[in-house]
Amino acid sequence: MDRFNEIKDLILGLEGDFDKFYDKKNQAAGTRVRKGMQDLKNLAQEIRIEVQNIKNEG
C-alpha cells in the first residue's frame, strides 16, 4: 500500500500547480506539472515492473 500512497501524494502535490497553470495561466506552474507528470509516469513504470516480478515469483 506504500506505493499507492506514493502515487496519491505525488498527484495531490501537483494540485496547486494544475490550478495555477490551467486557471491562472502561470507558465512556471506548467513546467512543474510536466515534471510531475513525468515523475508519475516513471513511478507507474516502476510499480508495473514490481507487480510483474511479484506475480511471476508466485
PyMOL Python script that loads the backbone (N, CA, C, O; Angstrom):
from pymol import cmd

cmd.read_pdbstr("""\
ATOM      1  N   MET A   1       0.818  -1.203   0.000  1.00  0.00           N
ATOM      2  CA  MET A   1       0.000   0.000   0.000  1.00  0.00           C
ATOM      3  C   MET A   1       0.858   1.262   0.000  1.00  0.00           C
ATOM      4  O   MET A   1       0.370   2.353  -0.294  1.00  0.00           O
ATOM      5  N   ASP A   2       2.126   1.107   0.329  1.00  0.00           N
ATOM      6  CA  ASP A   2       3.014   2.273   0.326  1.00  0.00           C
ATOM      7  C   ASP A   2       3.160   2.863  -1.066  1.00  0.00           C
ATOM      8  O   ASP A   2       3.237   4.082  -1.220  1.00  0.00           O
ATOM      9  N   ARG A   3       3.198   2.015  -2.070  1.00  0.00           N
ATOM     10  CA  ARG A   3       3.354   2.502  -3.444  1.00  0.00           C
ATOM     11  C   ARG A   3       2.140   3.323  -3.866  1.00  0.00           C
ATOM     12  O   ARG A   3       2.270   4.341  -4.545  1.00  0.00           O
ATOM     13  N   PHE A   4       0.957   2.864  -3.456  1.00  0.00           N
ATOM     14  CA  PHE A   4      -0.267   3.608  -3.764  1.00  0.00           C
ATOM     15  C   PHE A   4      -0.211   4.987  -3.119  1.00  0.00           C
ATOM     16  O   PHE A   4      -0.590   5.983  -3.735  1.00  0.00           O
ATOM     17  N   ASN A   5       0.257   5.040  -1.888  1.00  0.00           N
ATOM     18  CA  ASN A   5       0.368   6.326  -1.196  1.00  0.00           C
ATOM     19  C   ASN A   5       1.387   7.240  -1.869  1.00  0.00           C
ATOM     20  O   ASN A   5       1.214   8.459  -1.870  1.00  0.00           O
ATOM     21  N   GLU A   6       2.442   6.674  -2.438  1.00  0.00           N
ATOM     22  CA  GLU A   6       3.411   7.486  -3.179  1.00  0.00           C
ATOM     23  C   GLU A   6       2.734   8.167  -4.364  1.00  0.00           C
ATOM     24  O   GLU A   6       2.935   9.358  -4.604  1.00  0.00           O
ATOM     25  N   ILE A   7       1.932   7.406  -5.100  1.00  0.00           N
ATOM     26  CA  ILE A   7       1.230   7.973  -6.255  1.00  0.00           C
ATOM     27  C   ILE A   7       0.250   9.045  -5.795  1.00  0.00           C
ATOM     28  O   ILE A   7       0.183  10.128  -6.377  1.00  0.00           O
ATOM     29  N   LYS A   8      -0.499   8.738  -4.760  1.00  0.00           N
ATOM     30  CA  LYS A   8      -1.502   9.684  -4.260  1.00  0.00           C
ATOM     31  C   LYS A   8      -0.842  10.979  -3.799  1.00  0.00           C
ATOM     32  O   LYS A   8      -1.331  12.067  -4.105  1.00  0.00           O
ATOM     33  N   ASP A   9       0.263  10.871  -3.066  1.00  0.00           N
ATOM     34  CA  ASP A   9       0.971  12.060  -2.591  1.00  0.00           C
ATOM     35  C   ASP A   9       1.507  12.888  -3.754  1.00  0.00           C
ATOM     36  O   ASP A   9       1.449  14.118  -3.729  1.00  0.00           O
ATOM     37  N   LEU A  10       2.024  12.212  -4.766  1.00  0.00           N
ATOM     38  CA  LEU A  10       2.549  12.920  -5.935  1.00  0.00           C
ATOM     39  C   LEU A  10       1.436  13.700  -6.636  1.00  0.00           C
ATOM     40  O   LEU A  10       1.615  14.864  -6.992  1.00  0.00           O
ATOM     41  N   ILE A  11       0.301  13.058  -6.829  1.00  0.00           N
ATOM     42  CA  ILE A  11      -0.820  13.716  -7.507  1.00  0.00           C
ATOM     43  C   ILE A  11      -1.353  14.879  -6.676  1.00  0.00           C
ATOM     44  O   ILE A  11      -1.608  15.962  -7.202  1.00  0.00           O
ATOM     45  N   LEU A  12      -1.518  14.648  -5.386  1.00  0.00           N
ATOM     46  CA  LEU A  12      -2.031  15.722  -4.529  1.00  0.00           C
ATOM     47  C   LEU A  12      -1.056  16.896  -4.470  1.00  0.00           C
ATOM     48  O   LEU A  12      -1.467  18.051  -4.356  1.00  0.00           O
ATOM     49  N   GLY A  13       0.234  16.590  -4.549  1.00  0.00           N
ATOM     50  CA  GLY A  13       1.241  17.650  -4.543  1.00  0.00           C
ATOM     51  C   GLY A  13       1.207  18.506  -5.806  1.00  0.00           C
ATOM     52  O   GLY A  13       1.668  19.648  -5.799  1.00  0.00           O
ATOM     53  N   LEU A  14       0.667  17.963  -6.872  1.00  0.00           N
ATOM     54  CA  LEU A  14       0.591  18.704  -8.133  1.00  0.00           C
ATOM     55  C   LEU A  14      -0.688  19.533  -8.257  1.00  0.00           C
ATOM     56  O   LEU A  14      -0.809  20.342  -9.177  1.00  0.00           O
ATOM     57  N   GLU A  15      -1.623  19.348  -7.363  1.00  0.00           N
ATOM     58  CA  GLU A  15      -2.929  20.009  -7.486  1.00  0.00           C
ATOM     59  C   GLU A  15      -2.807  21.524  -7.597  1.00  0.00           C
ATOM     60  O   GLU A  15      -3.462  22.141  -8.437  1.00  0.00           O
ATOM     61  N   GLY A  16      -1.983  22.115  -6.767  1.00  0.00           N
ATOM     62  CA  GLY A  16      -1.811  23.566  -6.804  1.00  0.00           C
ATOM     63  C   GLY A  16      -1.225  24.053  -8.117  1.00  0.00           C
ATOM     64  O   GLY A  16      -1.641  25.084  -8.647  1.00  0.00           O
ATOM     65  N   ASP A  17      -0.263  23.314  -8.639  1.00  0.00           N
ATOM     66  CA  ASP A  17       0.354  23.702  -9.906  1.00  0.00           C
ATOM     67  C   ASP A  17      -0.628  23.550 -11.071  1.00  0.00           C
ATOM     68  O   ASP A  17      -0.620  24.361 -11.997  1.00  0.00           O
ATOM     69  N   PHE A  18      -1.469  22.518 -11.029  1.00  0.00           N
ATOM     70  CA  PHE A  18      -2.500  22.369 -12.051  1.00  0.00           C
ATOM     71  C   PHE A  18      -3.425  23.583 -12.039  1.00  0.00           C
ATOM     72  O   PHE A  18      -3.754  24.134 -13.090  1.00  0.00           O
ATOM     73  N   ASP A  19      -3.836  23.991 -10.851  1.00  0.00           N
ATOM     74  CA  ASP A  19      -4.723  25.148 -10.712  1.00  0.00           C
ATOM     75  C   ASP A  19      -4.043  26.412 -11.250  1.00  0.00           C
ATOM     76  O   ASP A  19      -4.639  27.175 -12.011  1.00  0.00           O
ATOM     77  N   LYS A  20      -2.798  26.617 -10.844  1.00  0.00           N
ATOM     78  CA  LYS A  20      -2.080  27.809 -11.294  1.00  0.00           C
ATOM     79  C   LYS A  20      -1.896  27.825 -12.805  1.00  0.00           C
ATOM     80  O   LYS A  20      -2.002  28.880 -13.430  1.00  0.00           O
ATOM     81  N   PHE A  21      -1.623  26.672 -13.395  1.00  0.00           N
ATOM     82  CA  PHE A  21      -1.392  26.631 -14.828  1.00  0.00           C
ATOM     83  C   PHE A  21      -2.683  26.796 -15.619  1.00  0.00           C
ATOM     84  O   PHE A  21      -2.772  27.653 -16.499  1.00  0.00           O
ATOM     85  N   TYR A  22      -3.689  25.972 -15.305  1.00  0.00           N
ATOM     86  CA  TYR A  22      -4.907  25.987 -16.112  1.00  0.00           C
ATOM     87  C   TYR A  22      -5.812  27.174 -15.827  1.00  0.00           C
ATOM     88  O   TYR A  22      -6.449  27.691 -16.745  1.00  0.00           O
ATOM     89  N   ASP A  23      -5.883  27.614 -14.591  1.00  0.00           N
ATOM     90  CA  ASP A  23      -6.786  28.716 -14.261  1.00  0.00           C
ATOM     91  C   ASP A  23      -6.118  30.084 -14.328  1.00  0.00           C
ATOM     92  O   ASP A  23      -6.745  31.066 -14.724  1.00  0.00           O
ATOM     93  N   LYS A  24      -4.850  30.149 -13.942  1.00  0.00           N
ATOM     94  CA  LYS A  24      -4.169  31.444 -13.878  1.00  0.00           C
ATOM     95  C   LYS A  24      -3.118  31.626 -14.963  1.00  0.00           C
ATOM     96  O   LYS A  24      -2.465  32.666 -15.039  1.00  0.00           O
ATOM     97  N   LYS A  25      -2.959  30.595 -15.809  1.00  0.00           N
ATOM     98  CA  LYS A  25      -2.027  30.638 -16.946  1.00  0.00           C
ATOM     99  C   LYS A  25      -0.576  30.910 -16.533  1.00  0.00           C
ATOM    100  O   LYS A  25       0.164  31.575 -17.257  1.00  0.00           O
ATOM    101  N   ASN A  26      -0.175  30.393 -15.371  1.00  0.00           N
ATOM    102  CA  ASN A  26       1.187  30.544 -14.874  1.00  0.00           C
ATOM    103  C   ASN A  26       2.085  29.531 -15.592  1.00  0.00           C
ATOM    104  O   ASN A  26       1.939  28.322 -15.411  1.00  0.00           O
ATOM    105  N   GLN A  27       3.012  30.037 -16.406  1.00  0.00           N
ATOM    106  CA  GLN A  27       3.857  29.166 -17.227  1.00  0.00           C
ATOM    107  C   GLN A  27       4.827  28.332 -16.396  1.00  0.00           C
ATOM    108  O   GLN A  27       5.103  27.186 -16.753  1.00  0.00           O
ATOM    109  N   ALA A  28       5.351  28.875 -15.299  1.00  0.00           N
ATOM    110  CA  ALA A  28       6.267  28.115 -14.438  1.00  0.00           C
ATOM    111  C   ALA A  28       5.540  26.931 -13.811  1.00  0.00           C
ATOM    112  O   ALA A  28       6.123  25.860 -13.636  1.00  0.00           O
ATOM    113  N   ALA A  29       4.283  27.121 -13.477  1.00  0.00           N
ATOM    114  CA  ALA A  29       3.494  26.027 -12.921  1.00  0.00           C
ATOM    115  C   ALA A  29       3.314  24.934 -13.974  1.00  0.00           C
ATOM    116  O   ALA A  29       3.285  23.751 -13.634  1.00  0.00           O
ATOM    117  N   GLY A  30       3.196  25.308 -15.226  1.00  0.00           N
ATOM    118  CA  GLY A  30       3.084  24.335 -16.307  1.00  0.00           C
ATOM    119  C   GLY A  30       4.327  23.468 -16.404  1.00  0.00           C
ATOM    120  O   GLY A  30       4.237  22.268 -16.664  1.00  0.00           O
ATOM    121  N   THR A  31       5.480  24.074 -16.197  1.00  0.00           N
ATOM    122  CA  THR A  31       6.732  23.316 -16.198  1.00  0.00           C
ATOM    123  C   THR A  31       6.749  22.316 -15.045  1.00  0.00           C
ATOM    124  O   THR A  31       7.170  21.171 -15.209  1.00  0.00           O
ATOM    125  N   ARG A  32       6.287  22.761 -13.882  1.00  0.00           N
ATOM    126  CA  ARG A  32       6.229  21.859 -12.728  1.00  0.00           C
ATOM    127  C   ARG A  32       5.225  20.731 -12.954  1.00  0.00           C
ATOM    128  O   ARG A  32       5.456  19.601 -12.525  1.00  0.00           O
ATOM    129  N   VAL A  33       4.113  21.029 -13.623  1.00  0.00           N
ATOM    130  CA  VAL A  33       3.130  19.991 -13.941  1.00  0.00           C
ATOM    131  C   VAL A  33       3.759  18.957 -14.874  1.00  0.00           C
ATOM    132  O   VAL A  33       3.602  17.755 -14.664  1.00  0.00           O
ATOM    133  N   ARG A  34       4.459  19.414 -15.887  1.00  0.00           N
ATOM    134  CA  ARG A  34       5.091  18.491 -16.828  1.00  0.00           C
ATOM    135  C   ARG A  34       6.114  17.605 -16.127  1.00  0.00           C
ATOM    136  O   ARG A  34       6.179  16.405 -16.395  1.00  0.00           O
ATOM    137  N   LYS A  35       6.914  18.184 -15.229  1.00  0.00           N
ATOM    138  CA  LYS A  35       7.899  17.407 -14.483  1.00  0.00           C
ATOM    139  C   LYS A  35       7.192  16.399 -13.583  1.00  0.00           C
ATOM    140  O   LYS A  35       7.599  15.240 -13.506  1.00  0.00           O
ATOM    141  N   GLY A  36       6.146  16.835 -12.908  1.00  0.00           N
ATOM    142  CA  GLY A  36       5.403  15.946 -12.025  1.00  0.00           C
ATOM    143  C   GLY A  36       4.765  14.789 -12.776  1.00  0.00           C
ATOM    144  O   GLY A  36       4.733  13.661 -12.282  1.00  0.00           O
ATOM    145  N   MET A  37       4.262  15.069 -13.962  1.00  0.00           N
ATOM    146  CA  MET A  37       3.647  14.017 -14.763  1.00  0.00           C
ATOM    147  C   MET A  37       4.710  13.026 -15.244  1.00  0.00           C
ATOM    148  O   MET A  37       4.435  11.830 -15.343  1.00  0.00           O
ATOM    149  N   GLN A  38       5.906  13.502 -15.540  1.00  0.00           N
ATOM    150  CA  GLN A  38       6.997  12.597 -15.916  1.00  0.00           C
ATOM    151  C   GLN A  38       7.377  11.727 -14.728  1.00  0.00           C
ATOM    152  O   GLN A  38       7.614  10.530 -14.887  1.00  0.00           O
ATOM    153  N   ASP A  39       7.438  12.321 -13.533  1.00  0.00           N
ATOM    154  CA  ASP A  39       7.725  11.552 -12.324  1.00  0.00           C
ATOM    155  C   ASP A  39       6.653  10.497 -12.092  1.00  0.00           C
ATOM    156  O   ASP A  39       6.957   9.370 -11.701  1.00  0.00           O
ATOM    157  N   LEU A  40       5.397  10.863 -12.332  1.00  0.00           N
ATOM    158  CA  LEU A  40       4.284   9.922 -12.180  1.00  0.00           C
ATOM    159  C   LEU A  40       4.424   8.762 -13.172  1.00  0.00           C
ATOM    160  O   LEU A  40       4.205   7.603 -12.820  1.00  0.00           O
ATOM    161  N   LYS A  41       4.784   9.085 -14.393  1.00  0.00           N
ATOM    162  CA  LYS A  41       4.978   8.051 -15.411  1.00  0.00           C
ATOM    163  C   LYS A  41       6.081   7.078 -14.998  1.00  0.00           C
ATOM    164  O   LYS A  41       5.928   5.864 -15.126  1.00  0.00           O
ATOM    165  N   ASN A  42       7.191   7.622 -14.501  1.00  0.00           N
ATOM    166  CA  ASN A  42       8.311   6.781 -14.081  1.00  0.00           C
ATOM    167  C   ASN A  42       7.935   5.912 -12.886  1.00  0.00           C
ATOM    168  O   ASN A  42       8.296   4.736 -12.834  1.00  0.00           O
ATOM    169  N   LEU A  43       7.216   6.482 -11.932  1.00  0.00           N
ATOM    170  CA  LEU A  43       6.772   5.733 -10.765  1.00  0.00           C
ATOM    171  C   LEU A  43       5.812   4.625 -11.178  1.00  0.00           C
ATOM    172  O   LEU A  43       5.902   3.506 -10.674  1.00  0.00           O
ATOM    173  N   ALA A  44       4.905   4.924 -12.081  1.00  0.00           N
ATOM    174  CA  ALA A  44       3.959   3.915 -12.564  1.00  0.00           C
ATOM    175  C   ALA A  44       4.704   2.773 -13.239  1.00  0.00           C
ATOM    176  O   ALA A  44       4.343   1.611 -13.053  1.00  0.00           O
ATOM    177  N   GLN A  45       5.725   3.077 -14.010  1.00  0.00           N
ATOM    178  CA  GLN A  45       6.505   2.030 -14.675  1.00  0.00           C
ATOM    179  C   GLN A  45       7.229   1.165 -13.650  1.00  0.00           C
ATOM    180  O   GLN A  45       7.269  -0.057 -13.794  1.00  0.00           O
ATOM    181  N   GLU A  46       7.802   1.782 -12.618  1.00  0.00           N
ATOM    182  CA  GLU A  46       8.469   1.024 -11.563  1.00  0.00           C
ATOM    183  C   GLU A  46       7.492   0.064 -10.888  1.00  0.00           C
ATOM    184  O   GLU A  46       7.825  -1.092 -10.626  1.00  0.00           O
ATOM    185  N   ILE A  47       6.293   0.552 -10.612  1.00  0.00           N
ATOM    186  CA  ILE A  47       5.282  -0.270  -9.953  1.00  0.00           C
ATOM    187  C   ILE A  47       4.851  -1.410 -10.866  1.00  0.00           C
ATOM    188  O   ILE A  47       4.670  -2.535 -10.400  1.00  0.00           O
ATOM    189  N   ARG A  48       4.682  -1.139 -12.158  1.00  0.00           N
ATOM    190  CA  ARG A  48       4.313  -2.193 -13.110  1.00  0.00           C
ATOM    191  C   ARG A  48       5.348  -3.314 -13.101  1.00  0.00           C
ATOM    192  O   ARG A  48       4.992  -4.493 -13.081  1.00  0.00           O
ATOM    193  N   ILE A  49       6.614  -2.951 -13.116  1.00  0.00           N
ATOM    194  CA  ILE A  49       7.690  -3.943 -13.108  1.00  0.00           C
ATOM    195  C   ILE A  49       7.678  -4.719 -11.795  1.00  0.00           C
ATOM    196  O   ILE A  49       7.830  -5.940 -11.790  1.00  0.00           O
ATOM    197  N   GLU A  50       7.499  -4.015 -10.692  1.00  0.00           N
ATOM    198  CA  GLU A  50       7.454  -4.652  -9.374  1.00  0.00           C
ATOM    199  C   GLU A  50       6.299  -5.656  -9.289  1.00  0.00           C
ATOM    200  O   GLU A  50       6.478  -6.774  -8.807  1.00  0.00           O
ATOM    201  N   VAL A  51       5.125  -5.254  -9.756  1.00  0.00           N
ATOM    202  CA  VAL A  51       3.959  -6.140  -9.731  1.00  0.00           C
ATOM    203  C   VAL A  51       4.209  -7.366 -10.596  1.00  0.00           C
ATOM    204  O   VAL A  51       3.896  -8.487 -10.192  1.00  0.00           O
ATOM    205  N   GLN A  52       4.766  -7.163 -11.772  1.00  0.00           N
ATOM    206  CA  GLN A  52       5.045  -8.286 -12.667  1.00  0.00           C
ATOM    207  C   GLN A  52       6.034  -9.258 -12.026  1.00  0.00           C
ATOM    208  O   GLN A  52       5.864 -10.474 -12.125  1.00  0.00           O
ATOM    209  N   ASN A  53       7.059  -8.731 -11.373  1.00  0.00           N
ATOM    210  CA  ASN A  53       8.049  -9.593 -10.724  1.00  0.00           C
ATOM    211  C   ASN A  53       7.423 -10.396  -9.582  1.00  0.00           C
ATOM    212  O   ASN A  53       7.693 -11.589  -9.439  1.00  0.00           O
ATOM    213  N   ILE A  54       6.602  -9.752  -8.785  1.00  0.00           N
ATOM    214  CA  ILE A  54       5.923 -10.450  -7.683  1.00  0.00           C
ATOM    215  C   ILE A  54       4.996 -11.514  -8.232  1.00  0.00           C
ATOM    216  O   ILE A  54       4.931 -12.625  -7.705  1.00  0.00           O
ATOM    217  N   LYS A  55       4.277 -11.172  -9.296  1.00  0.00           N
ATOM    218  CA  LYS A  55       3.344 -12.114  -9.915  1.00  0.00           C
ATOM    219  C   LYS A  55       4.085 -13.339 -10.448  1.00  0.00           C
ATOM    220  O   LYS A  55       3.611 -14.465 -10.297  1.00  0.00           O
ATOM    221  N   ASN A  56       5.222 -13.131 -11.059  1.00  0.00           N
ATOM    222  CA  ASN A  56       5.993 -14.231 -11.642  1.00  0.00           C
ATOM    223  C   ASN A  56       6.645 -15.124 -10.582  1.00  0.00           C
ATOM    224  O   ASN A  56       6.907 -16.298 -10.843  1.00  0.00           O
ATOM    225  N   GLU A  57       6.907 -14.583  -9.397  1.00  0.00           N
ATOM    226  CA  GLU A  57       7.510 -15.369  -8.320  1.00  0.00           C
ATOM    227  C   GLU A  57       6.511 -16.387  -7.765  1.00  0.00           C
ATOM    228  O   GLU A  57       6.900 -17.483  -7.362  1.00  0.00           O
ATOM    229  N   GLY A  58       5.228 -16.027  -7.742  1.00  0.00           N
ATOM    230  CA  GLY A  58       4.221 -16.856  -7.099  1.00  0.00           C
ATOM    231  C   GLY A  58       3.640 -17.873  -7.926  1.00  0.00           C
ATOM    232  O   GLY A  58       2.779 -18.624  -7.469  1.00  0.00           O
TER     233      GLY A  58
END
""", "prot")
cmd.dss("prot")
cmd.show_as("cartoon", "prot")
cmd.util.cbc("prot")
cmd.orient("prot")
